[in-house]
Amino acid sequence: MTDIQDRTGEVAGLVLAAGGGRRLGGRPKALLAHRRRPLVEHAVGVLRTAGVGRIHVVLGAGAEEVRARADLGGCVLVDNPDWAEGMGSSLRAGLASLARTDARAALVSLVDQPGIGPEAVARVLSAYGGGDTLVSAAYDGTRGHPVLFGAAHWAGIAAAATGDRGARAYLKAHERDIRLVECADAAEPYDIDTEADLSHLE
């Protein structure tokens, strides 16, 4: 195993897949069909292809159906009963789950961004440098997903994660510490939020 593989083995993937799809008529985003399988399967597959060895998936809306329909074998499934409060609650639940492991960093991806593939994830993963790392994909210089948080930042991120803001407030406060990894040539960071966005699914 190479040094970079040793180092990146300390990073766990965290897929936030709890959203209820309010603007999609209440269809859980994790279960939207993409390439004939639930979207959450695609998100997990992207992380695995990029070299992320262990993955925690935060479920919320339709969690029982997601467990029944999606093949998430090998993943740690984290239930977020407060998913309706917004993405912040899912990020808190996911980081709390990872805090019970020996992971030294979390690579966070969103289930509703299928345009971000393994190449962009691998670029962010390769920028990991230890437990105090803060890395973000960038698209023409603008910060986006995925993001990588060293464990030294988890408590601060969880404390600031409210509503749908996720880690936004924490990252803004620590902007000078973030390493940006340009990914505009390798991914398209659109979200699946509305009926019109469903055209991006295959």
C-alpha positions as CSV (number, residue, x, y, z in Angstrom):
1,M,0.0,0.0,0.0
2,T,1.4,3.4,-0.9
3,D,1.8,6.3,1.5
4,I,-1.1,8.1,0.0
5,Q,-3.3,5.0,0.4
6,D,-2.3,4.8,4.0
7,R,-3.1,8.4,4.6
8,T,-6.4,8.5,2.8
9,G,-7.5,5.3,4.6
10,E,-8.0,7.6,7.6
11,V,-10.8,9.3,5.7
12,A,-14.4,8.0,5.9
13,G,-17.1,9.0,3.4
14,L,-20.3,10.6,4.7
15,V,-23.3,10.7,2.3
16,L,-26.1,13.0,3.4
17,A,-29.2,11.3,2.0
18,A,-32.0,12.2,4.4
19,G,-33.8,14.9,2.3
20,G,-37.5,14.6,1.8
21,G,-37.7,16.2,-1.6
22,R,-40.3,18.8,-0.6
23,R,-40.1,20.5,-4.0
24,L,-40.3,17.1,-5.7
25,G,-43.7,16.3,-4.2
26,G,-42.3,14.7,-1.1
27,R,-40.3,12.0,-2.9
28,P,-37.2,11.1,-0.8
29,K,-34.1,12.1,-2.8
30,A,-32.3,8.9,-1.9
31,L,-34.9,6.9,-3.8
32,L,-35.0,8.9,-7.0
33,A,-34.1,6.6,-9.9
34,H,-30.7,7.1,-11.6
35,R,-29.4,4.6,-14.1
36,R,-32.2,2.2,-12.9
37,R,-31.1,2.2,-9.3
38,P,-31.8,4.5,-6.3
39,L,-29.8,7.7,-6.3
40,V,-28.2,6.8,-2.9
41,E,-26.6,3.7,-4.5
42,H,-25.0,5.9,-7.1
43,A,-23.7,8.3,-4.5
44,V,-22.1,5.4,-2.5
45,G,-20.7,3.9,-5.7
46,V,-19.0,7.2,-6.6
47,L,-17.2,7.4,-3.3
48,R,-16.1,3.7,-3.6
49,T,-14.8,4.2,-7.1
50,A,-12.8,7.2,-5.9
51,G,-11.1,5.1,-3.3
52,V,-13.1,5.8,-0.1
53,G,-13.0,2.6,1.8
54,R,-15.6,3.1,4.5
55,I,-18.8,5.0,4.1
56,H,-21.5,6.2,6.5
57,V,-24.9,7.1,5.0
58,V,-27.4,9.4,6.8
59,L,-31.0,8.4,6.1
60,G,-34.2,10.3,7.1
61,A,-37.2,10.6,4.8
62,G,-38.4,7.2,3.7
63,A,-35.5,5.5,5.7
64,E,-37.3,2.1,5.9
65,E,-38.0,2.1,2.2
66,V,-34.4,3.1,1.4
67,R,-33.1,0.2,3.5
68,A,-35.4,-2.2,1.7
69,R,-34.8,-1.0,-1.9
70,A,-31.2,0.3,-2.0
71,D,-28.1,-2.0,-1.9
72,L,-26.0,-0.3,0.7
73,G,-24.1,-3.4,1.9
74,G,-20.9,-2.5,3.7
75,C,-22.1,1.0,4.6
76,V,-22.9,2.2,8.1
77,L,-26.5,3.5,8.0
78,V,-27.2,6.4,10.3
79,D,-30.8,7.3,11.1
80,N,-31.6,11.0,11.5
81,P,-35.0,11.4,13.1
82,D,-34.7,15.1,12.9
83,W,-34.1,15.1,9.1
84,A,-37.0,17.6,8.5
85,E,-35.0,20.3,10.3
86,G,-32.6,20.4,7.4
87,M,-29.2,19.3,6.2
88,G,-27.5,20.6,9.4
89,S,-29.2,17.9,11.5
90,S,-27.9,15.2,9.1
91,L,-24.4,16.5,9.2
92,R,-24.5,16.5,13.0
93,A,-25.8,12.9,13.0
94,G,-23.2,11.8,10.5
95,L,-20.3,13.4,12.4
96,A,-21.5,11.9,15.7
97,S,-21.5,8.5,14.1
98,L,-18.0,9.0,12.7
99,A,-16.8,10.2,16.1
100,R,-17.3,6.7,17.4
101,T,-14.8,5.3,15.0
102,D,-11.1,5.9,14.4
103,A,-11.6,8.0,11.3
104,R,-9.5,11.2,11.2
105,A,-11.5,13.0,8.5
106,A,-14.9,12.9,6.8
107,L,-15.4,13.4,3.1
108,V,-18.9,14.7,2.8
109,S,-21.1,14.3,-0.3
110,L,-24.7,15.1,-1.1
111,V,-27.0,12.5,-2.5
112,D,-28.6,14.9,-4.9
113,Q,-25.5,15.8,-6.9
114,P,-25.0,13.0,-9.4
115,G,-23.0,15.2,-11.7
116,I,-20.1,15.0,-9.3
117,G,-18.3,11.8,-10.1
118,P,-15.3,9.8,-8.9
119,E,-12.6,12.1,-10.4
120,A,-13.7,15.1,-8.4
121,V,-14.0,13.1,-5.3
122,A,-10.6,11.5,-5.8
123,R,-9.0,15.0,-6.2
124,V,-10.5,16.2,-2.9
125,L,-9.5,12.9,-1.2
126,S,-5.9,13.2,-2.3
127,A,-5.6,16.6,-0.7
128,Y,-6.1,15.1,2.8
129,G,-3.2,16.0,5.1
130,G,-4.2,15.0,8.6
131,G,-6.8,15.6,11.3
132,D,-6.8,19.4,10.9
133,T,-7.4,19.4,7.2
134,L,-10.1,21.5,5.5
135,V,-10.5,20.8,1.8
136,S,-13.3,21.8,-0.6
137,A,-13.9,21.1,-4.3
138,A,-14.2,24.4,-6.2
139,Y,-16.0,25.2,-9.5
140,D,-14.3,28.1,-11.3
141,G,-13.1,29.2,-7.9
142,T,-16.4,28.9,-6.1
143,R,-16.5,26.5,-3.2
144,G,-18.8,23.4,-3.6
145,H,-19.0,19.7,-2.8
146,P,-17.5,17.4,-1.9
147,V,-15.8,18.8,1.2
148,L,-13.3,17.1,3.5
149,F,-13.2,17.9,7.2
150,G,-10.5,16.7,9.5
151,A,-11.7,15.5,12.9
152,A,-10.3,18.5,14.7
153,H,-13.1,20.5,13.1
154,W,-16.0,18.2,13.7
155,A,-17.1,19.7,17.0
156,G,-17.1,23.2,15.7
157,I,-18.9,22.2,12.5
158,A,-21.6,20.3,14.4
159,A,-22.1,23.3,16.8
160,A,-22.7,25.6,13.8
161,A,-24.7,23.2,11.6
162,T,-28.4,24.4,11.9
163,G,-31.2,24.4,9.4
164,D,-30.1,23.9,5.8
165,R,-26.8,25.7,6.3
166,G,-24.8,22.6,6.9
167,A,-21.1,23.5,7.4
168,R,-21.5,26.8,5.5
169,A,-21.1,29.1,8.6
170,Y,-18.1,27.2,9.9
171,L,-16.4,27.2,6.5
172,K,-17.0,30.9,6.1
173,A,-15.4,31.6,9.4
174,H,-12.4,29.5,8.5
175,E,-12.1,30.5,4.9
176,R,-8.4,31.2,5.0
177,D,-7.7,27.6,6.2
178,I,-9.6,25.9,3.3
179,R,-7.6,24.3,0.5
180,L,-9.6,24.6,-2.7
181,V,-9.3,21.9,-5.3
182,E,-10.5,22.9,-8.7
183,C,-13.0,20.4,-10.2
184,A,-14.9,22.4,-12.9
185,D,-13.2,20.4,-15.6
186,A,-14.2,17.1,-14.0
187,A,-17.8,17.5,-12.6
188,E,-21.0,19.4,-12.8
189,P,-22.3,20.5,-9.3
190,Y,-26.0,20.8,-10.0
191,D,-28.6,19.8,-7.4
192,I,-31.7,17.7,-7.9
193,D,-34.2,20.1,-6.1
194,T,-37.1,20.6,-8.5
195,E,-39.1,18.8,-11.1
196,A,-37.1,20.5,-13.8
197,D,-33.9,19.2,-12.3
198,L,-35.0,15.6,-12.8
199,S,-33.9,15.9,-16.4
200,H,-30.3,15.4,-15.2
201,L,-31.1,11.9,-14.0
202,E,-30.5,9.0,-16.4
